[in-house]
Amino acid sequence: MEERTLFGIALICLLLGLPALWILSVTLDLEEKDVIFLEEEQTAKVQGKITKITQKEDLTILEVEHRTKVPVIIFDEIQLEEGTFIEAIGKVETYKGKKEVLANEIRRLEKR
């Protein structure tokens, strides 16, 4: 194939692929399930009020009151306060026999 043909195919894939990914990200909605019942490496969404914040050198641990208290781990320093309502999306992991969420994304929510 010629370079021009390959460039055209790549451009078409780009122009169709990016909007398709955006539409999927907007319309895809995670179900809210209790973290205790989720499997390892499954993506979870946890909404609730922060009841405790523990800052360490390279991570922050939030205790979020969902249906039960769920530890949410963030590998960044964040500016949140206890009592703030958040939504955390991330992977479920087991650490020392307890399930926790390793958050990729955290959003502040309006008070309920």
TORPA-4810 file (N, C-alpha, C, O; in nm, 3 decimals):
<nodes>
NODE_1_0.083_-0.119_0.000_0.000_0.000_0.000_0.087_0.124_0.000_0.201_0.124_0.045_M
NODE_2_0.029_0.226_-0.051_0.101_0.353_-0.053_0.085_0.426_0.080_-0.009_0.401_0.156_E
NODE_3_0.177_0.513_0.105_0.172_0.592_0.229_0.045_0.676_0.236_-0.014_0.694_0.342_E
NODE_4_0.005_0.725_0.123_-0.114_0.810_0.117_-0.240_0.731_0.156_-0.326_0.784_0.227_R
NODE_5_-0.250_0.606_0.111_-0.364_0.521_0.144_-0.365_0.489_0.293_-0.470_0.495_0.358_T
NODE_6_-0.249_0.455_0.348_-0.239_0.425_0.490_-0.275_0.547_0.575_-0.342_0.535_0.678_L
NODE_7_-0.229_0.664_0.532_-0.262_0.786_0.604_-0.412_0.812_0.602_-0.470_0.852_0.703_F
NODE_8_-0.475_0.788_0.488_-0.620_0.806_0.476_-0.697_0.712_0.568_-0.794_0.752_0.632_G
NODE_9_-0.654_0.586_0.574_-0.718_0.487_0.662_-0.700_0.528_0.808_-0.795_0.520_0.886_I
NODE_10_-0.581_0.570_0.844_-0.554_0.612_0.982_-0.638_0.734_1.019_-0.689_0.742_1.130_A
NODE_11_-0.652_0.828_0.929_-0.731_0.947_0.954_-0.880_0.914_0.971_-0.946_0.969_1.059_L
NODE_12_-0.931_0.825_0.889_-1.071_0.782_0.900_-1.094_0.713_1.034_-1.194_0.739_1.102_I
NODE_13_-1.002_0.623_1.073_-1.014_0.554_1.204_-1.012_0.655_1.318_-1.087_0.641_1.414_C
NODE_14_-0.928_0.753_1.309_-0.920_0.857_1.412_-1.049_0.937_1.420_-1.102_0.959_1.529_L
NODE_15_-1.100_0.979_1.306_-1.220_1.062_1.304_-1.345_0.985_1.347_-1.437_1.045_1.402_L
NODE_16_-1.349_0.855_1.325_-1.463_0.775_1.369_-1.443_0.720_1.511_-1.540_0.706_1.586_L
NODE_17_-1.320_0.689_1.547_-1.291_0.625_1.675_-1.304_0.717_1.794_-1.360_0.678_1.896_G
NODE_18_-1.253_0.838_1.784_-1.259_0.931_1.898_-1.402_0.966_1.937_-1.435_0.960_2.056_L
NODE_19_-1.488_1.003_1.843_-1.627_1.029_1.884_-1.696_0.904_1.940_-1.778_0.914_2.031_P
NODE_20_-1.665_0.787_1.885_-1.724_0.663_1.936_-1.681_0.638_2.080_-1.763_0.600_2.163_A
NODE_21_-1.554_0.660_2.112_-1.506_0.644_2.249_-1.571_0.746_2.343_-1.606_0.712_2.456_L
NODE_22_-1.588_0.868_2.297_-1.653_0.970_2.379_-1.798_0.933_2.408_-1.843_0.945_2.521_W
NODE_23_-1.871_0.887_2.305_-2.011_0.847_2.324_-2.019_0.731_2.423_-2.106_0.731_2.510_I
NODE_24_-1.931_0.633_2.411_-1.930_0.521_2.505_-1.902_0.567_2.647_-1.965_0.519_2.741_L
NODE_25_-1.808_0.658_2.664_-1.774_0.704_2.800_-1.887_0.783_2.863_-1.904_0.779_2.985_S
NODE_26_-1.965_0.852_2.784_-2.076_0.930_2.838_-2.195_0.840_2.870_-2.261_0.860_2.972_V
NODE_27_-2.221_0.742_2.785_-2.340_0.659_2.804_-2.316_0.538_2.894_-2.411_0.483_2.948_T
NODE_28_-2.193_0.496_2.910_-2.162_0.381_2.994_-2.180_0.419_3.140_-2.119_0.515_3.187_L
NODE_29_-2.262_0.346_3.211_-2.287_0.376_3.351_-2.263_0.251_3.433_-2.316_0.144_3.403_D
NODE_30_-2.183_0.265_3.536_-2.154_0.152_3.623_-2.266_0.136_3.725_-2.320_0.235_3.775_L
NODE_31_-2.301_0.012_3.754_-2.399_-0.013_3.857_-2.334_0.007_3.993_-2.214_-0.018_4.010_E
NODE_32_-2.412_0.053_4.087_-2.361_0.071_4.221_-2.391_-0.056_4.300_-2.507_-0.081_4.335_E
NODE_33_-2.289_-0.136_4.328_-2.305_-0.259_4.404_-2.218_-0.251_4.529_-2.124_-0.171_4.536_K
NODE_34_-2.251_-0.332_4.626_-2.171_-0.336_4.747_-2.035_-0.398_4.714_-2.029_-0.504_4.653_D
NODE_35_-1.928_-0.333_4.755_-1.793_-0.375_4.721_-1.761_-0.514_4.774_-1.682_-0.587_4.713_V
NODE_36_-1.820_-0.553_4.885_-1.791_-0.683_4.945_-1.824_-0.796_4.849_-1.760_-0.901_4.852_I
NODE_37_-1.923_-0.776_4.764_-1.970_-0.882_4.675_-1.904_-0.880_4.538_-1.932_-0.967_4.455_F
NODE_38_-1.818_-0.785_4.512_-1.752_-0.776_4.382_-1.626_-0.862_4.379_-1.563_-0.887_4.481_L
NODE_39_-1.591_-0.905_4.260_-1.472_-0.987_4.239_-1.349_-0.897_4.226_-1.360_-0.777_4.201_E
NODE_40_-1.232_-0.958_4.243_-1.105_-0.888_4.224_-1.098_-0.828_4.083_-1.150_-0.886_3.988_E
NODE_41_-1.034_-0.715_4.072_-1.009_-0.647_3.945_-1.135_-0.597_3.875_-1.127_-0.549_3.762_E
NODE_42_-1.251_-0.607_3.938_-1.374_-0.558_3.879_-1.383_-0.408_3.904_-1.340_-0.360_4.009_Q
NODE_43_-1.437_-0.335_3.809_-1.451_-0.191_3.825_-1.575_-0.162_3.910_-1.682_-0.219_3.888_T
NODE_44_-1.559_-0.072_4.006_-1.668_-0.040_4.097_-1.685_0.111_4.107_-1.591_0.188_4.087_A
NODE_45_-1.809_0.150_4.139_-1.839_0.291_4.165_-1.894_0.299_4.307_-1.990_0.230_4.341_K
NODE_46_-1.831_0.382_4.389_-1.873_0.398_4.528_-1.910_0.544_4.550_-1.831_0.634_4.521_V
NODE_47_-2.030_0.567_4.601_-2.074_0.701_4.636_-2.100_0.706_4.785_-2.159_0.614_4.841_Q
NODE_48_-2.058_0.812_4.847_-2.084_0.825_4.990_-2.010_0.942_5.051_-1.948_1.022_4.982_G
NODE_49_-2.019_0.949_5.183_-1.958_1.058_5.259_-1.825_1.011_5.316_-1.814_0.900_5.368_K
NODE_50_-1.724_1.095_5.306_-1.593_1.065_5.362_-1.603_1.075_5.514_-1.641_1.179_5.568_I
NODE_51_-1.569_0.965_5.584_-1.574_0.967_5.730_-1.436_0.977_5.792_-1.422_1.017_5.908_T
NODE_52_-1.332_0.942_5.716_-1.196_0.948_5.769_-1.097_0.962_5.654_-1.114_0.899_5.549_K
NODE_53_-0.994_1.044_5.673_-0.888_1.063_5.573_-0.755_1.034_5.638_-0.722_1.091_5.742_I
NODE_54_-0.677_0.945_5.576_-0.543_0.914_5.625_-0.444_0.946_5.514_-0.446_0.883_5.408_T
NODE_55_-0.356_1.043_5.538_-0.252_1.081_5.441_-0.124_1.006_5.475_-0.080_1.007_5.590_Q
NODE_56_-0.064_0.942_5.377_0.066_0.879_5.393_0.160_0.940_5.290_0.119_1.029_5.214_K
NODE_57_0.284_0.895_5.286_0.383_0.953_5.195_0.336_0.955_5.051_0.336_1.061_4.987_E
NODE_58_0.297_0.840_4.999_0.268_0.830_4.857_0.124_0.790_4.826_0.091_0.758_4.711_D
NODE_59_0.036_0.791_4.927_-0.103_0.758_4.901_-0.194_0.821_5.005_-0.151_0.862_5.112_L
NODE_60_-0.321_0.826_4.969_-0.425_0.877_5.059_-0.531_0.769_5.072_-0.574_0.711_4.972_T
NODE_61_-0.573_0.743_5.195_-0.678_0.645_5.219_-0.801_0.719_5.269_-0.797_0.787_5.371_I
NODE_62_-0.911_0.704_5.195_-1.037_0.764_5.235_-1.128_0.653_5.284_-1.139_0.548_5.220_L
NODE_63_-1.193_0.673_5.396_-1.295_0.579_5.441_-1.428_0.641_5.402_-1.467_0.746_5.454_E
NODE_64_-1.499_0.575_5.310_-1.623_0.628_5.256_-1.739_0.546_5.310_-1.740_0.423_5.300_V
NODE_65_-1.836_0.615_5.367_-1.955_0.548_5.419_-2.053_0.532_5.304_-2.119_0.626_5.262_E
NODE_66_-2.059_0.409_5.256_-2.146_0.371_5.146_-2.261_0.297_5.212_-2.329_0.356_5.296_H
NODE_67_-2.286_0.176_5.180_-2.377_0.093_5.260_-2.303_0.044_5.383_-2.358_0.035_5.493_R
NODE_68_-2.176_0.013_5.362_-2.084_-0.017_5.471_-1.968_0.080_5.452_-1.967_0.156_5.355_T
NODE_69_-1.871_0.078_5.541_-1.754_0.165_5.523_-1.657_0.098_5.427_-1.618_-0.017_5.448_K
NODE_70_-1.618_0.170_5.323_-1.532_0.116_5.218_-1.404_0.198_5.213_-1.411_0.320_5.199_V
NODE_71_-1.287_0.133_5.223_-1.162_0.207_5.205_-1.140_0.237_5.056_-1.148_0.147_4.971_P
NODE_72_-1.111_0.362_5.025_-1.081_0.404_4.888_-0.937_0.454_4.889_-0.903_0.546_4.963_V
NODE_73_-0.852_0.392_4.806_-0.709_0.424_4.802_-0.680_0.511_4.680_-0.724_0.480_4.569_I
NODE_74_-0.606_0.620_4.702_-0.567_0.710_4.594_-0.416_0.729_4.602_-0.363_0.758_4.709_I
NODE_75_-0.349_0.713_4.490_-0.203_0.727_4.488_-0.161_0.868_4.449_-0.060_0.888_4.381_F
NODE_76_-0.238_0.965_4.492_-0.208_1.107_4.472_-0.245_1.179_4.599_-0.319_1.128_4.683_D
NODE_77_-0.192_1.299_4.614_-0.233_1.382_4.725_-0.354_1.462_4.679_-0.351_1.524_4.573_E
NODE_78_-0.460_1.460_4.758_-0.583_1.529_4.718_-0.627_1.624_4.827_-0.587_1.610_4.943_I
NODE_79_-0.710_1.719_4.791_-0.761_1.818_4.885_-0.909_1.791_4.908_-0.994_1.852_4.843_Q
NODE_80_-0.940_1.703_5.000_-1.077_1.673_5.038_-1.088_1.682_5.189_-0.987_1.672_5.260_L
NODE_81_-1.207_1.700_5.238_-1.229_1.709_5.381_-1.329_1.604_5.425_-1.410_1.556_5.345_E
NODE_82_-1.324_1.568_5.552_-1.422_1.476_5.606_-1.560_1.538_5.594_-1.576_1.659_5.612_E
NODE_83_-1.659_1.456_5.564_-1.796_1.505_5.547_-1.830_1.537_5.403_-1.947_1.562_5.372_G
NODE_84_-1.731_1.537_5.313_-1.755_1.564_5.171_-1.817_1.441_5.106_-1.775_1.329_5.132_T
NODE_85_-1.917_1.463_5.020_-1.976_1.353_4.945_-1.899_1.337_4.815_-1.876_1.434_4.742_F
NODE_86_-1.858_1.213_4.786_-1.778_1.187_4.667_-1.834_1.066_4.591_-1.915_0.989_4.642_I
NODE_87_-1.785_1.054_4.467_-1.807_0.934_4.388_-1.668_0.889_4.344_-1.595_0.965_4.280_E
NODE_88_-1.633_0.766_4.377_-1.502_0.712_4.341_-1.522_0.595_4.246_-1.606_0.508_4.270_A
NODE_89_-1.445_0.593_4.138_-1.450_0.484_4.041_-1.312_0.422_4.034_-1.213_0.493_4.016_I
NODE_90_-1.306_0.290_4.047_-1.177_0.222_4.042_-1.191_0.072_4.050_-1.302_0.019_4.047_G
NODE_91_-1.079_0.004_4.062_-1.075_-0.142_4.066_-1.083_-0.192_4.210_-1.031_-0.129_4.302_K
NODE_92_-1.150_-0.305_4.227_-1.162_-0.368_4.358_-1.041_-0.456_4.381_-1.005_-0.536_4.294_V
NODE_93_-0.978_-0.443_4.495_-0.863_-0.525_4.534_-0.886_-0.576_4.675_-0.966_-0.520_4.750_E
NODE_94_-0.817_-0.684_4.710_-0.821_-0.736_4.846_-0.686_-0.713_4.911_-0.583_-0.750_4.855_T
NODE_95_-0.686_-0.652_5.029_-0.563_-0.626_5.103_-0.585_-0.671_5.246_-0.675_-0.623_5.315_Y
NODE_96_-0.503_-0.764_5.290_-0.514_-0.822_5.424_-0.655_-0.874_5.452_-0.710_-0.856_5.561_K
NODE_97_-0.712_-0.939_5.351_-0.842_-1.003_5.367_-0.962_-0.910_5.355_-1.076_-0.955_5.370_G
NODE_98_-0.940_-0.781_5.330_-1.051_-0.687_5.319_-1.053_-0.626_5.180_-0.948_-0.600_5.120_K
NODE_99_-1.173_-0.603_5.129_-1.188_-0.542_4.996_-1.172_-0.391_5.008_-1.216_-0.329_5.105_K
NODE_100_-1.109_-0.333_4.907_-1.093_-0.189_4.898_-1.097_-0.148_4.752_-1.083_-0.232_4.663_E
NODE_101_-1.115_-0.021_4.726_-1.123_0.031_4.590_-1.000_0.116_4.563_-0.972_0.211_4.635_V
NODE_102_-0.925_0.080_4.457_-0.812_0.162_4.412_-0.867_0.260_4.310_-0.891_0.224_4.195_L
NODE_103_-0.886_0.383_4.351_-0.958_0.481_4.269_-0.875_0.535_4.155_-0.758_0.571_4.172_A
NODE_104_-0.936_0.540_4.037_-0.879_0.606_3.920_-0.933_0.747_3.907_-0.866_0.838_3.858_N
NODE_105_-1.057_0.764_3.954_-1.128_0.890_3.936_-1.211_0.920_4.060_-1.279_0.832_4.114_E
NODE_106_-1.206_1.044_4.105_-1.287_1.087_4.219_-1.356_1.217_4.182_-1.293_1.310_4.131_I
NODE_107_-1.486_1.222_4.209_-1.564_1.344_4.184_-1.635_1.387_4.311_-1.684_1.303_4.387_R
NODE_108_-1.640_1.517_4.334_-1.720_1.570_4.445_-1.865_1.569_4.402_-1.898_1.598_4.287_R
NODE_109_-1.952_1.536_4.496_-2.096_1.540_4.471_-2.159_1.648_4.557_-2.106_1.685_4.661_L
NODE_110_-2.270_1.696_4.512_-2.347_1.792_4.593_-2.401_1.717_4.714_-2.424_1.597_4.707_E
NODE_111_-2.421_1.788_4.823_-2.474_1.724_4.944_-2.610_1.663_4.916_-2.691_1.718_4.842_K
NODE_112_-2.633_1.548_4.976_-2.759_1.478_4.954_-2.864_1.527_5.048_-2.978_1.480_5.045_R
</nodes>
